[in-house]
Amino acid sequence: MRRWAAALLAGLCLALLVPAAPASAHAALVSTTPEQGSVIGSSPTKVTLTFNEPVGVIPGRTQVIAPDGKRINTGDPVASGGTLTLDVRVADRPLGTYLVSYRIISADGHPLSGGFMFSVGAPSQTAPSALEDDPSVGVLLAITKYAGYVGLTLAVGPLLFLAVLWPRRTPTRRPMRLVLAGLGLVGVSTVGTFWLQAPYTSGAGPFDVSLGELRDVALSSFGLWTAVRLAVLVAVVALLRVHSPVRAPFPVTVRARTLVGAGGPPVQSATQAPARVRRSPFPLALLGALGLLTWPLAGHAAASPLPPVSAVADTVHLASMAVWLGGLVTLVGFVLRKGWADQRVLGVILPVWSRWAAVAVCWLVLGGVVQAVIEIGGLGALFDTRYGQLILLKAGLLGAVLSVAFFSRRLVMRRSPARLGRLVAAELGLAAVVLAASSMLVQTTPGRSADIEAQAAAEAVGFSTTLNSPIYSVQFEIFPVQIGENNTLHAFVYTPAGKPVEVAEWKVTTALPDKGIPPIPNAVVSLRGNQGIGAITFPYPGKWDLTLTIRLDDLNQATVRTTVEVPAS
């Protein structure tokens, strides 16, 4: 019987071009593929942006938006010196104008944002805008992943109990139904996460999904491992139908000997079991291990600096969680219920389970620590990133669960099962909250992916927006936004159709009416035709009126306005 227990546990210098020197130099976009404002015959498979100096990627802030408003890049860009390359999905993409928007870190540590447009076939009547993710998709993903963890718990723990600790003559139909329900919940969760991966990638709503997007998901690494998980589920269900615990296929040598040693007659000796029921547990255990492995391989572990270590640690973490919490479910739902078994049987089962739970918790903590060390990437990220904060929350909740488990174990050792039910139920309730934290953690960017210096620069106070007039659209950013002269404006001007347009003259003023400060002129010069750069002055904190008057030629000029709030410090 020990086999069962062991198997289942198992270019240009910008400063020279700016009349009033800004805070520091910035990267400038030198060229793009496809070219800005170009019209090409078919959707590209890659988009390339080339800057005049090395740049860094800010996760999730560079995107390619199709004419239908969906994001079509398959992930963050790959940076190589001053070149960013984005892979693009091309399935079922309409003709029209595409928007590429970016926010990167320049070599001097300052963030820089901007964008450009190109068209496939012909320009659209209206250009797409930068996309904000549908928040409902993230919520639904967390729910489906939570359901998967619950299903794993309901399947693994009760099945282990049935295989090794369940008394021979006790009915198994109800716990076996729980096992099958858990497997079904894992299946529903897997299908749900597969579906939601498409809008999660495109930024669309949960039901705004095309067959082409689903095909892209299916051909990805994520799709491959979710398909493997579904195949494993089908195989496990088929195996359980042939070798179901209801038909007593599992040998009971350890259980029978334990009951004899407890002072009572054995329920059934191992030699009484027919030879045909002594099936090897390892096919089921191997399928279970493969199924567990699909979770890390479809998640953070696949992009870990140490993929094999992360995959093993995550699998051990999941398996230990399922054994421990699944055992608690079995205790609360069946074993500790009045009339399930007499005190003599409980006196044998509960100490064995308590030892198993202690071992599972040790492996759970060990796997979690290894994961955290790899994924956080540094002590600072433990406190400064959302991923690290969720790790701390999860650790605190787990500490509370283990405190309750400690008192539960003391009752077991004192042979007091009558008072055990409430403590185990409380332990299980707290563990459910830990699972909820885990479901949020797995869809949060790991701390290792958020470089602390880049993140600090990205989160520094800045201002960016897009203003539209009848003859042009201007995208610009001011960084930083602080009192003084060292505030840099970087702007891009496009036609309403999304094509870059050359600027003949810039006039930029700032005014603070609340303090009676009239418009202050700020020098801005043209850079590469449609770009402008200059220093902006904010002498005092407050809500400043920013006015941009842009002249394209002798006949076309327009003014746009916005408000910029300057903090006191």
ZIGI-V597825 format. One record per helix or strand of 2 or more residues. SS is the DSSP state (@ for helix, = for strand). FROM is the first residue (numbers start at 1). TO is the last residue. If there is no record, write none. Layout:
BEGIN
SS_FROM_TO / SS_FROM_TO
END
This chain:
BEGIN
@_2_9 / @_14_17 / =_29_33 / =_39_40 / =_46_51 / =_56_57 / =_63_65 / =_78_80 / =_83_88 / =_96_105 / =_111_120 / @_135_165 / @_173_202 / @_211_218 / @_221_242 / @_245_247 / @_253_261 / @_270_272 / @_275_277 / @_282_297 / @_300_303 / @_307_335 / @_343_376 / @_379_384 / @_386_413 / @_417_441 / @_447_449 / @_452_458 / =_462_468 / =_473_479 / =_484_494 / =_505_512 / @_513_515 / =_517_522 / =_524_527 / =_531_538 / =_542_551 / =_557_566
END
